[in-house]
Amino acid sequence: MLIFTKRADACLARAAIGAILFAVLLVAGIYYYCPPQYTRVGYAPKQPVAFSHAQHVGQLGMSCLYCHTSVEESPHANVPPTQTCMNCHQTIKADSPLLAAVRASWSSGQPIAWKRVHKTPDYVSFDHAVHVRRGVGCVSCHGKVDEMPVVVHEKTLSMGWCLDCHRHPENHLRPPGEVTNLTLDWPPPPGRSQREFSLLMKEELKIKAPLECAGCHR
């Protein structure tokens, strides 16, 4: 005598498979979204050279693009080579003990082992050039780097955080010439407010940031 019909068995099998898939997704979600290493907020690793953005950018006024030369053209932000450091430090503080690792790298040809601070998960596709060329300021994602003696991972870079920007990109758009301006109050063109100009940019550039999964997960 059968206790369950074939149809009931099939339903139970599907329910069991569904429960297993749900458990796997739940564990994966907890693993990726709950631990602090997912968002990395507050992460500020000790670097092999004590480079201060507050000094170089905030006090000396160096542009982000002097060191990070590829962000307007490449999907990936570049770490400056030792040559960039030595452009100045062959003569400025050339004998400083704080720059011993830079001089060693220059002599040996081996790159400095900088530690990456900002990082999205491996399953996310992020293109720096696309965002920069459309007027998303560095400060929107990296924070007030010009005030950081040690660079800190300040923004969550979580999916929800990205989607908030994709839903309302006008809140983060500025003129292309102001992208590396790390102040929040960039000067809009005469006769327009910041928001008016941002909305105009959104319309003229036909910015429609993707909201579907395939826009960022490829």
C-alpha positions as a Markdown table, in Angstrom:
| # | Residue | x | y | z |
|---|---|---|---|---|
| 1 | Met | 0.0 | 0.0 | 0.0 |
| 2 | Leu | 1.4 | 3.3 | -1.1 |
| 3 | Ile | 1.6 | 6.0 | 1.6 |
| 4 | Phe | 2.3 | 8.8 | -0.9 |
| 5 | Thr | 1.2 | 9.1 | -4.5 |
| 6 | Lys | 3.7 | 9.7 | -7.3 |
| 7 | Arg | 2.5 | 13.2 | -7.5 |
| 8 | Ala | 3.0 | 13.8 | -3.8 |
| 9 | Asp | 6.5 | 12.3 | -4.1 |
| 10 | Ala | 7.3 | 14.7 | -6.9 |
| 11 | Cys | 6.0 | 17.6 | -4.8 |
| 12 | Leu | 8.1 | 16.5 | -1.8 |
| 13 | Ala | 11.2 | 16.2 | -4.1 |
| 14 | Arg | 10.7 | 19.7 | -5.5 |
| 15 | Ala | 10.2 | 21.0 | -2.0 |
| 16 | Ala | 13.4 | 19.3 | -0.8 |
| 17 | Ile | 15.4 | 20.7 | -3.7 |
| 18 | Gly | 13.9 | 24.2 | -3.0 |
| 19 | Ala | 14.8 | 24.0 | 0.6 |
| 20 | Ile | 18.4 | 23.0 | -0.2 |
| 21 | Leu | 18.7 | 25.9 | -2.7 |
| 22 | Phe | 17.2 | 28.3 | -0.2 |
| 23 | Ala | 19.7 | 27.2 | 2.5 |
| 24 | Val | 22.6 | 27.5 | 0.1 |
| 25 | Leu | 21.5 | 31.0 | -0.9 |
| 26 | Leu | 21.0 | 32.0 | 2.7 |
| 27 | Val | 24.4 | 30.8 | 3.7 |
| 28 | Ala | 26.0 | 32.6 | 0.7 |
| 29 | Gly | 24.1 | 35.8 | 1.6 |
| 30 | Ile | 25.2 | 35.7 | 5.2 |
| 31 | Tyr | 28.8 | 35.0 | 4.1 |
| 32 | Tyr | 28.9 | 37.9 | 1.6 |
| 33 | Tyr | 26.7 | 40.5 | 3.2 |
| 34 | Cys | 27.1 | 40.2 | 7.0 |
| 35 | Pro | 30.8 | 40.0 | 7.7 |
| 36 | Pro | 32.6 | 43.4 | 7.9 |
| 37 | Gln | 35.1 | 42.3 | 5.2 |
| 38 | Tyr | 32.3 | 42.5 | 2.7 |
| 39 | Thr | 31.8 | 46.3 | 2.9 |
| 40 | Arg | 35.3 | 46.9 | 4.3 |
| 41 | Val | 34.1 | 50.1 | 6.0 |
| 42 | Gly | 36.9 | 51.4 | 8.2 |
| 43 | Tyr | 39.5 | 49.3 | 6.5 |
| 44 | Ala | 42.8 | 51.3 | 6.5 |
| 45 | Pro | 45.8 | 49.0 | 6.1 |
| 46 | Lys | 49.3 | 50.1 | 6.9 |
| 47 | Gln | 51.1 | 50.8 | 3.7 |
| 48 | Pro | 54.8 | 50.1 | 2.9 |
| 49 | Val | 55.2 | 53.8 | 2.5 |
| 50 | Ala | 53.4 | 56.3 | 4.7 |
| 51 | Phe | 51.9 | 58.3 | 1.9 |
| 52 | Ser | 49.5 | 61.1 | 3.1 |
| 53 | His | 46.7 | 62.1 | 0.8 |
| 54 | Ala | 45.9 | 64.9 | 3.2 |
| 55 | Gln | 49.4 | 66.4 | 2.6 |
| 56 | His | 49.7 | 65.7 | -1.1 |
| 57 | Val | 46.2 | 66.4 | -2.2 |
| 58 | Gly | 44.8 | 68.6 | 0.6 |
| 59 | Gln | 47.8 | 70.8 | 1.3 |
| 60 | Leu | 49.8 | 70.7 | -1.9 |
| 61 | Gly | 46.7 | 70.5 | -4.2 |
| 62 | Met | 47.8 | 67.6 | -6.4 |
| 63 | Ser | 45.2 | 66.2 | -8.7 |
| 64 | Cys | 43.9 | 62.7 | -8.3 |
| 65 | Leu | 44.8 | 62.2 | -12.0 |
| 66 | Tyr | 48.5 | 62.9 | -11.5 |
| 67 | Cys | 48.9 | 59.6 | -9.8 |
| 68 | His | 45.8 | 57.7 | -10.9 |
| 69 | Thr | 46.3 | 58.3 | -14.6 |
| 70 | Ser | 44.0 | 55.6 | -16.1 |
| 71 | Val | 40.7 | 56.3 | -14.3 |
| 72 | Glu | 39.3 | 58.3 | -17.3 |
| 73 | Glu | 40.1 | 55.6 | -19.8 |
| 74 | Ser | 40.4 | 52.2 | -18.1 |
| 75 | Pro | 37.8 | 50.1 | -16.3 |
| 76 | His | 40.3 | 49.8 | -13.5 |
| 77 | Ala | 42.0 | 52.4 | -11.3 |
| 78 | Asn | 45.8 | 52.2 | -11.4 |
| 79 | Val | 48.2 | 52.4 | -8.6 |
| 80 | Pro | 51.0 | 54.9 | -9.5 |
| 81 | Pro | 54.3 | 53.4 | -10.4 |
| 82 | Thr | 57.5 | 54.4 | -8.5 |
| 83 | Gln | 58.4 | 56.7 | -11.4 |
| 84 | Thr | 55.5 | 58.9 | -10.4 |
| 85 | Cys | 56.8 | 59.3 | -6.9 |
| 86 | Met | 60.4 | 59.9 | -8.1 |
| 87 | Asn | 59.3 | 62.7 | -10.4 |
| 88 | Cys | 59.3 | 64.8 | -7.3 |
| 89 | His | 61.3 | 62.9 | -4.7 |
| 90 | Gln | 64.5 | 62.7 | -6.7 |
| 91 | Thr | 65.0 | 66.3 | -5.5 |
| 92 | Ile | 62.4 | 66.8 | -2.7 |
| 93 | Lys | 63.3 | 65.0 | 0.5 |
| 94 | Ala | 65.5 | 62.7 | -1.5 |
| 95 | Asp | 67.2 | 61.4 | 1.6 |
| 96 | Ser | 64.2 | 61.1 | 3.9 |
| 97 | Pro | 64.1 | 57.7 | 5.7 |
| 98 | Leu | 60.4 | 57.7 | 5.2 |
| 99 | Leu | 61.1 | 57.2 | 1.5 |
| 100 | Ala | 63.5 | 54.3 | 1.8 |
| 101 | Ala | 61.1 | 51.8 | 0.2 |
| 102 | Val | 60.5 | 54.2 | -2.7 |
| 103 | Arg | 64.2 | 54.5 | -3.3 |
| 104 | Ala | 64.7 | 50.8 | -3.0 |
| 105 | Ser | 61.9 | 50.2 | -5.6 |
| 106 | Trp | 63.5 | 52.7 | -7.9 |
| 107 | Ser | 66.9 | 51.1 | -7.7 |
| 108 | Ser | 65.7 | 47.5 | -8.0 |
| 109 | Gly | 62.9 | 48.0 | -10.5 |
| 110 | Gln | 60.5 | 46.1 | -8.3 |
| 111 | Pro | 57.1 | 47.8 | -7.7 |
| 112 | Ile | 56.1 | 48.9 | -4.2 |
| 113 | Ala | 53.7 | 46.4 | -2.6 |
| 114 | Trp | 50.9 | 48.8 | -2.0 |
| 115 | Lys | 47.9 | 47.3 | -0.2 |
| 116 | Arg | 44.6 | 47.7 | -2.0 |
| 117 | Val | 42.0 | 49.6 | 0.1 |
| 118 | His | 38.9 | 50.0 | -2.1 |
| 119 | Lys | 37.5 | 46.7 | -3.5 |
| 120 | Thr | 34.2 | 45.5 | -4.7 |
| 121 | Pro | 33.4 | 41.7 | -4.5 |
| 122 | Asp | 34.8 | 39.5 | -7.3 |
| 123 | Tyr | 31.3 | 38.9 | -8.6 |
| 124 | Val | 30.7 | 42.7 | -9.3 |
| 125 | Ser | 31.7 | 44.4 | -12.6 |
| 126 | Phe | 32.6 | 48.0 | -12.0 |
| 127 | Asp | 34.0 | 50.3 | -14.7 |
| 128 | His | 35.9 | 53.4 | -13.4 |
| 129 | Ala | 36.0 | 55.2 | -16.7 |
| 130 | Val | 32.3 | 54.9 | -17.3 |
| 131 | His | 31.5 | 56.6 | -14.0 |
| 132 | Val | 34.2 | 59.3 | -14.3 |
| 133 | Arg | 33.4 | 60.3 | -17.8 |
| 134 | Arg | 29.8 | 60.8 | -16.8 |
| 135 | Gly | 30.6 | 63.2 | -14.0 |
| 136 | Val | 30.6 | 61.0 | -10.9 |
| 137 | Gly | 33.0 | 62.7 | -8.6 |
| 138 | Cys | 35.8 | 60.8 | -6.8 |
| 139 | Val | 34.5 | 62.0 | -3.5 |
| 140 | Ser | 31.2 | 60.2 | -4.1 |
| 141 | Cys | 32.8 | 56.8 | -3.7 |
| 142 | His | 36.1 | 57.5 | -2.0 |
| 143 | Gly | 35.1 | 60.2 | 0.5 |
| 144 | Lys | 37.2 | 63.2 | 1.5 |
| 145 | Val | 40.5 | 61.6 | 0.6 |
| 146 | Asp | 42.1 | 65.0 | 0.7 |
| 147 | Glu | 41.6 | 65.0 | 4.5 |
| 148 | Met | 42.9 | 61.4 | 5.1 |
| 149 | Pro | 46.5 | 61.0 | 6.3 |
| 150 | Val | 45.8 | 57.3 | 5.8 |
| 151 | Val | 43.3 | 56.3 | 3.2 |
| 152 | Val | 40.2 | 54.7 | 4.8 |
| 153 | His | 37.5 | 52.6 | 3.0 |
| 154 | Glu | 34.8 | 55.0 | 4.0 |
| 155 | Lys | 31.7 | 54.1 | 1.8 |
| 156 | Thr | 30.0 | 50.7 | 2.0 |
| 157 | Leu | 30.2 | 50.0 | -1.8 |
| 158 | Ser | 27.3 | 47.6 | -1.0 |
| 159 | Met | 24.7 | 46.7 | -3.6 |
| 160 | Gly | 22.1 | 48.8 | -1.9 |
| 161 | Trp | 24.4 | 51.7 | -1.8 |
| 162 | Cys | 25.2 | 51.4 | -5.5 |
| 163 | Leu | 21.5 | 51.0 | -6.4 |
| 164 | Asp | 20.6 | 54.2 | -4.5 |
| 165 | Cys | 23.0 | 56.1 | -6.8 |
| 166 | His | 21.8 | 54.2 | -9.9 |
| 167 | Arg | 18.2 | 55.2 | -9.1 |
| 168 | His | 19.1 | 58.9 | -8.6 |
| 169 | Pro | 22.4 | 59.5 | -10.4 |
| 170 | Glu | 21.7 | 63.3 | -10.5 |
| 171 | Asn | 22.6 | 63.4 | -6.8 |
| 172 | His | 26.2 | 62.6 | -7.7 |
| 173 | Leu | 26.7 | 64.2 | -11.1 |
| 174 | Arg | 29.0 | 67.2 | -11.6 |
| 175 | Pro | 30.7 | 68.9 | -14.5 |
| 176 | Pro | 33.5 | 66.6 | -15.9 |
| 177 | Gly | 36.1 | 69.3 | -14.9 |
| 178 | Glu | 35.0 | 69.0 | -11.3 |
| 179 | Val | 35.2 | 65.2 | -11.0 |
| 180 | Thr | 38.5 | 65.4 | -9.1 |
| 181 | Asn | 37.3 | 68.3 | -7.0 |
| 182 | Leu | 36.9 | 66.7 | -3.6 |
| 183 | Thr | 34.6 | 69.3 | -2.2 |
| 184 | Leu | 30.9 | 68.5 | -2.0 |
| 185 | Asp | 30.0 | 72.1 | -3.1 |
| 186 | Trp | 31.3 | 72.3 | -6.7 |
| 187 | Pro | 30.6 | 75.5 | -8.5 |
| 188 | Pro | 27.7 | 75.1 | -11.1 |
| 189 | Pro | 27.7 | 77.2 | -14.3 |
| 190 | Pro | 26.3 | 80.7 | -13.8 |
| 191 | Gly | 22.6 | 80.9 | -13.5 |
| 192 | Arg | 22.1 | 77.3 | -12.5 |
| 193 | Ser | 22.0 | 75.5 | -9.2 |
| 194 | Gln | 23.9 | 72.3 | -8.6 |
| 195 | Arg | 20.8 | 70.2 | -8.9 |
| 196 | Glu | 19.6 | 71.9 | -12.0 |
| 197 | Phe | 22.9 | 71.3 | -13.7 |
| 198 | Ser | 23.0 | 67.7 | -12.6 |
| 199 | Leu | 19.6 | 67.0 | -14.0 |
| 200 | Leu | 20.6 | 68.7 | -17.2 |
| 201 | Met | 23.7 | 66.5 | -17.4 |
| 202 | Lys | 21.6 | 63.4 | -16.8 |
| 203 | Glu | 19.3 | 64.4 | -19.7 |
| 204 | Glu | 22.0 | 65.4 | -22.1 |
| 205 | Leu | 24.2 | 62.4 | -21.5 |
| 206 | Lys | 21.1 | 60.1 | -21.6 |
| 207 | Ile | 22.3 | 58.6 | -18.3 |
| 208 | Lys | 20.2 | 55.5 | -17.5 |
| 209 | Ala | 22.1 | 53.6 | -14.9 |
| 210 | Pro | 21.3 | 49.9 | -15.0 |
| 211 | Leu | 19.1 | 48.5 | -12.2 |
| 212 | Glu | 18.8 | 44.9 | -13.5 |
| 213 | Cys | 21.2 | 42.3 | -12.2 |
| 214 | Ala | 23.1 | 41.9 | -15.5 |
| 215 | Gly | 24.2 | 45.5 | -15.3 |
| 216 | Cys | 26.7 | 44.8 | -12.6 |
| 217 | His | 26.9 | 41.0 | -12.3 |
| 218 | Arg | 28.3 | 39.5 | -15.5 |
